[in-house]
Amino acid sequence: MKTLFYNTKDFEQSFLDAAKDRQRDIVLIKEALSIQTAGKAKGFGIISLSAGDIASSDVLEELHNYGVKYIAIRAAVYDNIDVAKAMALGLKLAYVPDFSPYPIAEHATALVLALNRKICIADKQVHDQNFTVSNLVGFDLHGKTVGIIGVGKTGGAFVKIMHGFGCRLLGYDIRENIMLHEKYGLEWVDLPALCREANIISIHTSLTPHTKYLINKKLISLMQHGVMIINTSHGECVNTADIIEGLENGHIGYYGSDVYEKEKGIFCYDHLGKELKDKILKKLLSLPNVLITPHQGFATRDTLANIAATTFYTIDCWKKDQPSANELTTSTNLTGSAVFTDYESL
């Protein structure tokens, strides 16, 4: 049974090559899955998707008509796929459930440190032979209050890191992890209290109807003047226009993000020399107290090797007509919740 990989990027190529063990029936293409490219799956029983592909109801219908039976998702999230439609069509779905939480938690920490200590500004200055410090003054992380929205695997890993800096920790989630409270002093509070008390707010929730635009003008108004907001989860968890307004009026002191609500077609692609048409993103990038990275938080050698190995494990199972341990089923948490939690790896 032939397998087609959609939307492959150069940074994952070597890891996919190493994991596929010279299988000759594997085809890798750079095109993302969409209604326009679904026809490329004709003749393939298995396809693999990235988090940037769109597997909507009509796309799934097309894939099913072309003979696709299995879809392996190279990610820990699957909100870009109409899971209910896939199951109704009899398609088998699998993902990468053991996605390490540490790369993204560490990337969130890097954004905190870079914004606070103005690393990007300092680097540019010294390369221009300007060694002054006047505009590079930051603050001690030790003793500051950090609020974590969504305390699952990644949020829990971020708790550990911030505990190491000596921060007071506030957590908001639909479920409370007693271990994080006992071991790291995490205090469980409601969302308004977290917004009022935190100097730094880091978002680690999944994207659901409940969390879309969770951070908006109303919640921002509750936050401390000069608050730092970090988002390494989903771009649509924040209302970017409201973030910009908060940055411009000084209520938000810093904004660091590895995601953007309209990043598809922009992030992970080289647009050098082209005019950026997204006016909101263009405005965001123009602000001095903003640091945006192109959805690279997951991109470590360890994680990419794990994603490739897990994906090919699933493909091998399907080729042998065996179930994969990573399949999504009706018993899997498919509907999401206000804030996703999963503590098994902590």
C-alpha beads as a LAMMPS data file, in Angstrom:
LAMMPS data file: protein, C-alpha beads

346 atoms
345 bonds

1 atom types
1 bond types

-500.0 500.0 xlo xhi
-500.0 500.0 ylo yhi
-500.0 500.0 zlo zhi

Masses

1 110.0

Atoms # bond

1 1 1 0.000 0.000 0.000
2 1 1 1.507 3.298 -1.144
3 1 1 1.885 6.271 1.218
4 1 1 1.844 9.973 0.327
5 1 1 3.282 12.597 2.683
6 1 1 1.776 16.046 2.197
7 1 1 3.389 19.345 3.157
8 1 1 6.883 18.046 3.913
9 1 1 9.425 20.659 4.952
10 1 1 13.173 20.669 4.465
11 1 1 13.786 20.622 8.229
12 1 1 11.999 17.255 8.615
13 1 1 13.344 15.614 5.438
14 1 1 16.392 13.935 6.979
15 1 1 14.348 12.597 9.905
16 1 1 11.696 11.155 7.586
17 1 1 14.399 9.604 5.402
18 1 1 16.045 8.014 8.443
19 1 1 12.765 6.643 9.778
20 1 1 11.251 5.246 6.601
21 1 1 13.930 2.514 6.348
22 1 1 14.257 2.666 2.571
23 1 1 10.616 1.925 1.870
24 1 1 10.119 2.436 -1.857
25 1 1 6.388 3.067 -1.729
26 1 1 6.717 6.352 0.188
27 1 1 6.267 9.618 -1.736
28 1 1 7.032 13.023 -0.151
29 1 1 5.614 16.223 -1.656
30 1 1 5.870 19.839 -0.568
31 1 1 2.295 20.791 -1.443
32 1 1 -0.094 21.163 1.477
33 1 1 -3.363 19.255 1.460
34 1 1 -6.353 21.247 0.265
35 1 1 -9.325 20.736 -1.998
36 1 1 -7.040 21.659 -4.908
37 1 1 -4.355 19.080 -4.053
38 1 1 -6.519 16.208 -2.790
39 1 1 -6.281 14.588 -6.221
40 1 1 -2.579 13.950 -5.696
41 1 1 -3.632 11.191 -3.265
42 1 1 -5.153 9.115 -6.060
43 1 1 -3.621 5.639 -5.908
44 1 1 -2.411 6.025 -2.314
45 1 1 -4.037 4.067 0.504
46 1 1 -2.270 6.043 3.244
47 1 1 -1.528 9.741 3.513
48 1 1 0.363 11.691 6.159
49 1 1 -0.502 15.264 7.109
50 1 1 1.143 18.044 9.076
51 1 1 -0.618 20.466 11.405
52 1 1 -0.676 22.971 8.534
53 1 1 -2.817 20.858 6.221
54 1 1 -6.569 21.348 5.858
55 1 1 -8.632 18.160 6.038
56 1 1 -12.124 19.639 6.028
57 1 1 -15.288 17.696 5.258
58 1 1 -15.139 18.272 1.502
59 1 1 -11.426 17.433 1.352
60 1 1 -12.021 14.186 3.229
61 1 1 -14.791 13.300 0.805
62 1 1 -12.349 13.760 -2.064
63 1 1 -9.668 11.666 -0.371
64 1 1 -12.157 8.902 0.325
65 1 1 -13.255 8.925 -3.309
66 1 1 -9.627 8.603 -4.400
67 1 1 -9.215 5.475 -2.265
68 1 1 -7.460 6.815 0.814
69 1 1 -8.160 4.625 3.851
70 1 1 -5.675 5.851 6.452
71 1 1 -4.438 9.280 7.594
72 1 1 -1.342 9.630 9.805
73 1 1 -1.036 13.070 11.401
74 1 1 2.536 14.230 12.085
75 1 1 1.481 16.241 15.134
76 1 1 -0.001 15.959 18.601
77 1 1 -2.992 18.106 17.648
78 1 1 -5.637 17.379 15.039
79 1 1 -7.947 20.397 15.074
80 1 1 -7.247 20.892 11.350
81 1 1 -9.141 17.668 10.604
82 1 1 -12.885 17.066 10.615
83 1 1 -12.545 13.965 12.773
84 1 1 -16.263 13.204 12.902
85 1 1 -16.478 13.272 9.104
86 1 1 -13.393 11.078 8.756
87 1 1 -14.877 8.477 11.079
88 1 1 -18.211 8.620 9.279
89 1 1 -16.356 7.816 6.056
90 1 1 -14.571 4.911 7.727
91 1 1 -11.136 6.535 7.536
92 1 1 -8.585 5.498 10.152
93 1 1 -6.773 8.392 11.862
94 1 1 -3.636 8.364 13.993
95 1 1 -1.484 11.082 15.547
96 1 1 1.682 11.501 17.650
97 1 1 0.401 11.350 21.238
98 1 1 3.806 11.271 22.920
99 1 1 4.850 14.688 21.675
100 1 1 7.470 15.946 24.125
101 1 1 6.228 18.987 26.072
102 1 1 9.698 20.312 26.784
103 1 1 10.688 21.953 23.452
104 1 1 7.636 24.226 23.433
105 1 1 7.895 24.995 27.154
106 1 1 11.571 25.830 26.677
107 1 1 10.738 27.998 23.666
108 1 1 8.179 29.902 25.748
109 1 1 10.918 30.465 28.327
110 1 1 13.260 31.704 25.598
111 1 1 10.644 34.257 24.531
112 1 1 10.259 35.430 28.139
113 1 1 14.004 35.894 28.569
114 1 1 14.592 37.473 25.165
115 1 1 11.810 40.019 25.641
116 1 1 12.713 40.831 29.233
117 1 1 16.454 41.209 28.648
118 1 1 15.951 42.718 25.162
119 1 1 18.318 40.203 23.599
120 1 1 17.338 40.936 19.982
121 1 1 17.793 44.688 20.459
122 1 1 21.113 44.166 22.234
123 1 1 22.385 41.870 19.487
124 1 1 21.578 44.411 16.789
125 1 1 23.173 47.250 18.780
126 1 1 26.478 45.493 19.392
127 1 1 26.687 44.482 15.731
128 1 1 26.340 48.209 15.011
129 1 1 29.150 48.785 17.573
130 1 1 26.759 50.397 20.043
131 1 1 27.616 48.974 23.458
132 1 1 25.383 51.167 25.623
133 1 1 22.942 49.636 28.102
134 1 1 20.495 52.481 28.672
135 1 1 17.619 50.912 26.698
136 1 1 18.349 47.315 27.705
137 1 1 17.153 47.340 31.312
138 1 1 14.921 44.398 32.231
139 1 1 13.597 42.906 35.472
140 1 1 14.363 39.975 37.775
141 1 1 12.274 36.898 37.031
142 1 1 12.866 35.723 40.593
143 1 1 9.878 36.625 42.741
144 1 1 7.603 37.553 39.836
145 1 1 4.144 36.000 39.446
146 1 1 3.688 33.817 36.372
147 1 1 0.231 32.713 35.223
148 1 1 -0.109 29.558 33.137
149 1 1 -3.312 29.120 31.124
150 1 1 -3.718 25.432 30.311
151 1 1 -1.640 23.256 32.624
152 1 1 -1.354 20.026 30.656
153 1 1 1.894 18.458 29.481
154 1 1 3.447 21.628 28.046
155 1 1 2.005 23.935 30.670
156 1 1 3.236 21.563 33.369
157 1 1 6.734 21.554 31.883
158 1 1 6.651 25.364 31.874
159 1 1 5.632 25.286 35.551
160 1 1 8.767 23.279 36.340
161 1 1 11.003 25.746 34.491
162 1 1 9.492 28.850 36.065
163 1 1 9.702 27.225 39.499
164 1 1 13.437 26.981 38.899
165 1 1 13.587 30.748 38.442
166 1 1 11.917 31.255 41.831
167 1 1 8.602 32.551 40.495
168 1 1 5.225 32.480 42.176
169 1 1 3.040 30.254 39.985
170 1 1 -0.669 30.562 39.192
171 1 1 -2.510 27.963 37.122
172 1 1 -5.855 27.998 35.353
173 1 1 -7.401 24.819 33.981
174 1 1 -10.630 22.864 34.169
175 1 1 -8.844 20.246 36.259
176 1 1 -6.308 20.699 39.033
177 1 1 -3.084 18.704 39.150
178 1 1 -2.381 18.135 42.845
179 1 1 1.192 17.010 42.159
180 1 1 2.092 20.352 40.567
181 1 1 0.693 22.134 43.606
182 1 1 2.539 19.949 46.097
183 1 1 5.862 19.793 44.265
184 1 1 6.113 23.243 42.667
185 1 1 3.721 25.379 44.703
186 1 1 1.361 26.003 41.795
187 1 1 -1.719 27.892 43.004
188 1 1 -4.990 27.137 41.240
189 1 1 -7.045 30.251 40.529
190 1 1 -9.822 31.341 38.186
191 1 1 -8.955 33.165 34.971
192 1 1 -9.823 36.717 36.129
193 1 1 -7.655 36.281 39.247
194 1 1 -4.766 34.974 37.146
195 1 1 -5.048 37.987 34.843
196 1 1 -5.132 40.440 37.750
197 1 1 -2.165 38.999 39.637
198 1 1 0.309 37.739 37.018
199 1 1 3.272 39.762 35.765
200 1 1 3.755 37.190 32.993
201 1 1 0.993 35.134 31.355
202 1 1 1.867 32.103 29.232
203 1 1 -0.764 30.321 27.127
204 1 1 -0.601 26.528 26.741
205 1 1 -4.193 25.557 26.012
206 1 1 -5.624 23.692 23.040
207 1 1 -7.866 25.463 20.549
208 1 1 -11.565 24.792 21.077
209 1 1 -14.699 26.921 20.655
210 1 1 -14.212 27.862 24.318
211 1 1 -10.614 29.036 23.913
212 1 1 -10.857 30.878 20.594
213 1 1 -10.042 34.532 21.349
214 1 1 -9.757 33.620 25.016
215 1 1 -7.372 36.537 25.442
216 1 1 -9.366 39.575 24.376
217 1 1 -9.921 43.196 25.297
218 1 1 -12.056 42.289 28.325
219 1 1 -9.426 40.033 29.899
220 1 1 -6.585 42.357 28.932
221 1 1 -8.331 45.145 30.867
222 1 1 -7.991 43.010 34.029
223 1 1 -4.248 42.501 33.577
224 1 1 -1.506 44.447 35.263
225 1 1 -0.120 47.456 33.425
226 1 1 2.996 46.322 31.552
227 1 1 2.068 42.626 31.599
228 1 1 4.030 40.178 29.438
229 1 1 1.926 37.771 27.347
230 1 1 3.469 34.663 25.777
231 1 1 1.631 32.414 23.313
232 1 1 3.157 29.146 22.108
233 1 1 -0.123 27.245 21.755
234 1 1 -2.519 28.447 19.040
235 1 1 -2.719 31.790 17.285
236 1 1 -6.502 31.948 17.578
237 1 1 -6.347 31.759 21.367
238 1 1 -5.662 35.503 21.314
239 1 1 -7.453 38.314 19.510
240 1 1 -4.463 39.858 17.762
241 1 1 -6.176 43.185 17.136
242 1 1 -6.865 43.494 20.874
243 1 1 -3.245 42.559 21.639
244 1 1 -2.030 45.329 19.315
245 1 1 -4.325 47.853 20.969
246 1 1 -2.982 46.838 24.373
247 1 1 0.605 47.162 23.168
248 1 1 -0.004 50.570 21.645
249 1 1 -1.679 52.030 24.735
250 1 1 0.983 50.562 27.024
251 1 1 -1.278 48.207 28.958
252 1 1 0.638 45.231 27.525
253 1 1 4.357 45.687 28.035
254 1 1 5.608 42.725 26.019
255 1 1 4.165 40.167 23.610
256 1 1 5.988 37.031 22.490
257 1 1 4.391 34.455 20.216
258 1 1 5.357 31.405 18.200
259 1 1 1.937 31.312 16.529
260 1 1 -0.405 33.645 14.681
261 1 1 -4.131 33.317 14.055
262 1 1 -3.742 33.586 10.246
263 1 1 -0.342 31.929 9.951
264 1 1 -1.300 29.315 7.336
265 1 1 0.453 30.128 4.083
266 1 1 2.804 32.553 5.860
267 1 1 4.688 30.718 8.586
268 1 1 7.195 28.054 7.448
269 1 1 7.552 29.745 4.039
270 1 1 10.167 32.182 2.731
271 1 1 8.571 35.499 1.698
272 1 1 11.841 37.419 1.358
273 1 1 11.443 40.294 -1.066
274 1 1 7.649 40.030 -1.105
275 1 1 5.269 42.538 0.407
276 1 1 3.517 41.229 3.492
277 1 1 -0.194 41.624 2.724
278 1 1 -1.476 40.761 6.199
279 1 1 -1.831 44.235 7.711
280 1 1 -2.398 42.991 11.267
281 1 1 0.742 40.848 11.237
282 1 1 2.682 43.669 9.582
283 1 1 1.604 46.035 12.375
284 1 1 2.473 43.486 15.038
285 1 1 5.973 43.017 13.615
286 1 1 6.542 46.778 13.591
287 1 1 6.159 47.126 17.367
288 1 1 9.433 47.197 19.365
289 1 1 8.183 45.195 22.356
290 1 1 7.033 42.239 20.255
291 1 1 8.933 39.054 19.436
292 1 1 7.410 36.679 16.870
293 1 1 8.903 33.329 15.842
294 1 1 7.575 31.241 12.914
295 1 1 5.993 28.287 14.762
296 1 1 9.356 26.721 15.530
297 1 1 8.755 25.749 19.153
298 1 1 8.456 22.032 18.368
299 1 1 11.445 22.004 16.006
300 1 1 14.214 20.192 17.850
301 1 1 16.168 17.200 16.565
302 1 1 14.756 15.029 19.349
303 1 1 11.149 15.922 18.594
304 1 1 11.446 15.646 14.813
305 1 1 13.031 12.194 15.143
306 1 1 10.226 11.119 17.480
307 1 1 7.503 12.419 15.139
308 1 1 9.022 10.595 12.173
309 1 1 9.517 7.326 14.063
310 1 1 5.997 7.397 15.542
311 1 1 4.426 8.173 12.165
312 1 1 6.223 5.309 10.435
313 1 1 5.371 2.938 13.266
314 1 1 1.700 3.670 12.570
315 1 1 2.158 3.288 8.804
316 1 1 3.891 -0.071 9.312
317 1 1 0.995 -1.257 11.490
318 1 1 -1.545 -0.326 8.832
319 1 1 0.440 -2.008 6.071
320 1 1 0.376 -5.189 8.125
321 1 1 -3.386 -4.748 8.592
322 1 1 -2.871 -4.208 12.311
323 1 1 -4.239 -1.393 14.504
324 1 1 -1.851 1.312 15.668
325 1 1 -1.673 2.264 19.339
326 1 1 -1.866 5.891 18.177
327 1 1 -5.229 5.699 16.432
328 1 1 -7.974 8.153 17.253
329 1 1 -11.137 6.362 18.279
330 1 1 -14.527 7.335 19.657
331 1 1 -13.065 6.880 23.148
332 1 1 -10.325 9.439 22.467
333 1 1 -10.938 12.990 23.707
334 1 1 -12.058 14.345 20.346
335 1 1 -14.356 17.162 21.335
336 1 1 -11.854 19.065 23.447
337 1 1 -12.666 21.074 26.539
338 1 1 -12.261 24.563 27.885
339 1 1 -8.608 23.817 28.501
340 1 1 -6.970 20.539 27.526
341 1 1 -5.117 18.624 30.218
342 1 1 -2.974 15.513 30.101
343 1 1 -0.655 14.830 33.001
344 1 1 0.627 11.363 32.160
345 1 1 4.163 12.434 31.211
346 1 1 4.781 14.799 34.110

Bonds

1 1 1 2
2 1 2 3
3 1 3 4
4 1 4 5
5 1 5 6
6 1 6 7
7 1 7 8
8 1 8 9
9 1 9 10
10 1 10 11
11 1 11 12
12 1 12 13
13 1 13 14
14 1 14 15
15 1 15 16
16 1 16 17
17 1 17 18
18 1 18 19
19 1 19 20
20 1 20 21
21 1 21 22
22 1 22 23
23 1 23 24
24 1 24 25
25 1 25 26
26 1 26 27
27 1 27 28
28 1 28 29
29 1 29 30
30 1 30 31
31 1 31 32
32 1 32 33
33 1 33 34
34 1 34 35
35 1 35 36
36 1 36 37
37 1 37 38
38 1 38 39
39 1 39 40
40 1 40 41
41 1 41 42
42 1 42 43
43 1 43 44
44 1 44 45
45 1 45 46
46 1 46 47
47 1 47 48
48 1 48 49
49 1 49 50
50 1 50 51
51 1 51 52
52 1 52 53
53 1 53 54
54 1 54 55
55 1 55 56
56 1 56 57
57 1 57 58
58 1 58 59
59 1 59 60
60 1 60 61
61 1 61 62
62 1 62 63
63 1 63 64
64 1 64 65
65 1 65 66
66 1 66 67
67 1 67 68
68 1 68 69
69 1 69 70
70 1 70 71
71 1 71 72
72 1 72 73
73 1 73 74
74 1 74 75
75 1 75 76
76 1 76 77
77 1 77 78
78 1 78 79
79 1 79 80
80 1 80 81
81 1 81 82
82 1 82 83
83 1 83 84
84 1 84 85
85 1 85 86
86 1 86 87
87 1 87 88
88 1 88 89
89 1 89 90
90 1 90 91
91 1 91 92
92 1 92 93
93 1 93 94
94 1 94 95
95 1 95 96
96 1 96 97
97 1 97 98
98 1 98 99
99 1 99 100
100 1 100 101
101 1 101 102
102 1 102 103
103 1 103 104
104 1 104 105
105 1 105 106
106 1 106 107
107 1 107 108
108 1 108 109
109 1 109 110
110 1 110 111
111 1 111 112
112 1 112 113
113 1 113 114
114 1 114 115
115 1 115 116
116 1 116 117
117 1 117 118
118 1 118 119
119 1 119 120
120 1 120 121
121 1 121 122
122 1 122 123
123 1 123 124
124 1 124 125
125 1 125 126
126 1 126 127
127 1 127 128
128 1 128 129
129 1 129 130
130 1 130 131
131 1 131 132
132 1 132 133
133 1 133 134
134 1 134 135
135 1 135 136
136 1 136 137
137 1 137 138
138 1 138 139
139 1 139 140
140 1 140 141
141 1 141 142
142 1 142 143
143 1 143 144
144 1 144 145
145 1 145 146
146 1 146 147
147 1 147 148
148 1 148 149
149 1 149 150
150 1 150 151
151 1 151 152
152 1 152 153
153 1 153 154
154 1 154 155
155 1 155 156
156 1 156 157
157 1 157 158
158 1 158 159
159 1 159 160
160 1 160 161
161 1 161 162
162 1 162 163
163 1 163 164
164 1 164 165
165 1 165 166
166 1 166 167
167 1 167 168
168 1 168 169
169 1 169 170
170 1 170 171
171 1 171 172
172 1 172 173
173 1 173 174
174 1 174 175
175 1 175 176
176 1 176 177
177 1 177 178
178 1 178 179
179 1 179 180
180 1 180 181
181 1 181 182
182 1 182 183
183 1 183 184
184 1 184 185
185 1 185 186
186 1 186 187
187 1 187 188
188 1 188 189
189 1 189 190
190 1 190 191
191 1 191 192
192 1 192 193
193 1 193 194
194 1 194 195
195 1 195 196
196 1 196 197
197 1 197 198
198 1 198 199
199 1 199 200
200 1 200 201
201 1 201 202
202 1 202 203
203 1 203 204
204 1 204 205
205 1 205 206
206 1 206 207
207 1 207 208
208 1 208 209
209 1 209 210
210 1 210 211
211 1 211 212
212 1 212 213
213 1 213 214
214 1 214 215
215 1 215 216
216 1 216 217
217 1 217 218
218 1 218 219
219 1 219 220
220 1 220 221
221 1 221 222
222 1 222 223
223 1 223 224
224 1 224 225
225 1 225 226
226 1 226 227
227 1 227 228
228 1 228 229
229 1 229 230
230 1 230 231
231 1 231 232
232 1 232 233
233 1 233 234
234 1 234 235
235 1 235 236
236 1 236 237
237 1 237 238
238 1 238 239
239 1 239 240
240 1 240 241
241 1 241 242
242 1 242 243
243 1 243 244
244 1 244 245
245 1 245 246
246 1 246 247
247 1 247 248
248 1 248 249
249 1 249 250
250 1 250 251
251 1 251 252
252 1 252 253
253 1 253 254
254 1 254 255
255 1 255 256
256 1 256 257
257 1 257 258
258 1 258 259
259 1 259 260
260 1 260 261
261 1 261 262
262 1 262 263
263 1 263 264
264 1 264 265
265 1 265 266
266 1 266 267
267 1 267 268
268 1 268 269
269 1 269 270
270 1 270 271
271 1 271 272
272 1 272 273
273 1 273 274
274 1 274 275
275 1 275 276
276 1 276 277
277 1 277 278
278 1 278 279
279 1 279 280
280 1 280 281
281 1 281 282
282 1 282 283
283 1 283 284
284 1 284 285
285 1 285 286
286 1 286 287
287 1 287 288
288 1 288 289
289 1 289 290
290 1 290 291
291 1 291 292
292 1 292 293
293 1 293 294
294 1 294 295
295 1 295 296
296 1 296 297
297 1 297 298
298 1 298 299
299 1 299 300
300 1 300 301
301 1 301 302
302 1 302 303
303 1 303 304
304 1 304 305
305 1 305 306
306 1 306 307
307 1 307 308
308 1 308 309
309 1 309 310
310 1 310 311
311 1 311 312
312 1 312 313
313 1 313 314
314 1 314 315
315 1 315 316
316 1 316 317
317 1 317 318
318 1 318 319
319 1 319 320
320 1 320 321
321 1 321 322
322 1 322 323
323 1 323 324
324 1 324 325
325 1 325 326
326 1 326 327
327 1 327 328
328 1 328 329
329 1 329 330
330 1 330 331
331 1 331 332
332 1 332 333
333 1 333 334
334 1 334 335
335 1 335 336
336 1 336 337
337 1 337 338
338 1 338 339
339 1 339 340
340 1 340 341
341 1 341 342
342 1 342 343
343 1 343 344
344 1 344 345
345 1 345 346
